[in-house]
């Protein structure tokens, strides 16, 4: 073999090694890109689920706040009614006491 053939063989080996290395790098890049794409899609799905959950919870919160307001209003009315009933009860007790005293004094 002469010097030209060796040079061609060396060049061919370098090209072969470069091709193999490039193929491996391309494969790694493809795998990395696939993983990134899968993670991006998974994040997008998770984000959509989170957004839907937050919106649903906000609607539920609005309903719950309305219920609490109504219950508080009802409680205020009940407290007012309790006070009125207490007053009426006191008045009735006084009247009964007066009637009992009158009955004792006449009887």
Secondary structure, DSSP 8 states (H G I E B T S, - for coil): --HHHHHHHHHHHHHHHHHHHHHHHHHHHHHHHHHHHHHHHHHHHHHHHHHHHHHHHHHHHHHHHHHHHHHHHHHHHHHHHHHHHHHHHHHHHHHHHHHHHHHHHH-
